[in-house]
Amino acid sequence: MKLIESPLALSDALLIAKGRHRACYQHPDHPELCIKVHLDPYDDLETIREVRYFKWLHRRKVNLKGIADYRGKYPTTLGMGYVYELVRDYDGQVSKTLDHYLKNFELTEPRINALTSAYQEFKQTFQRHYISMMNLKAYNIVYKRESESYGRFYLIDNLGSANLLPLSYFFTSIATRTLQRKFMRFESLVRERYHFSINS
């Protein structure tokens, strides 16, 4: 007989962020994890696509450095929850988005150097491993501070391809061209919206 899993209790006190389609909560039992739930339980196509791609990457043992990894799903009091790595800074604080840093911090030379270096490392990792993603946004990337002067970028949303037949998963030449376009578009968006050259 299969045991029924008791749903995890999620409350506003555990809420980290809320987007158009999903809300993200701190896992009540594991501080290194978060749980994403759908605001509309029938609007789950994005998550299904993302989870399928994570499983594809896991089977191929792809290096997921720079990505908040998927850990499985679990029922919650707000519906089915999808469990991910929760990216935290060296001091234990939940890592902030790139959007947060570009809007709220004075861009001193050391901070500019830290952000641009983190971006180059992030970009090279995705290109080296041909990792597919949707369009990059500054609020879908967090900057994990690993010290006062050094950090890394992590993608926390929009992994995988929306194409019915995602050729970029199977052909590195297509993946390379697709990534080049997406990174160029992202760099242009950051220049226009935040007046910041992240590819310096």
Secondary structure by P-SEA (a helix, b strand, c coil): cbbbbcbbbbccccccccccccccccccccccbbbbbbccccccaaaaaaaaaaaaaaaacccccccccccbbbbccccbbbbbbbbbcccccccccaaaaaccccccaaaaaaaaaaaaaaaaaaaaacccccccccccbbbbccccccbbbbbccccccccccccccccaaaaaaaaaaaaaaaaaaaaaaccccccc
